[in-house]
Amino acid sequence: MVHAFVMVKTAAGSSEGLVDSLRTAGPISEAHIVAGEYDIIAELDVGEVYDVLDTVANQVRSLEGVADTRTYISMQ
């Protein structure tokens, strides 16, 4: 199992709508609006590292209002 954190930078005023969309997107287990450089942190659990790439590229980045992402894969 691969656990990853995806930081999402959003367009102005779109964080609340995006966090709801992320919470219902496939393998994303949690999503939270946060203060800082990025606006949302999402967690996902998938079977393979490739699935992290697929989820971020095809589900997260395709959502309207997503300006940038940064992905961190947990080493534990």
JOBELDA-V356137 format. One line per field, one symbol per residue. phi: phi as a letter, one per 40 degrees, with the letter a starting at -180 (. if undefined). A space follows every 50 residues. Layout:
BEGIN
phi = ???
END
This chain:
BEGIN
phi = .bbbbbcbcbcdgbcccccccccbcfcccaabcbchcbcbbbbbbbcbdd ccdccccbbccccchccababbcccc
END
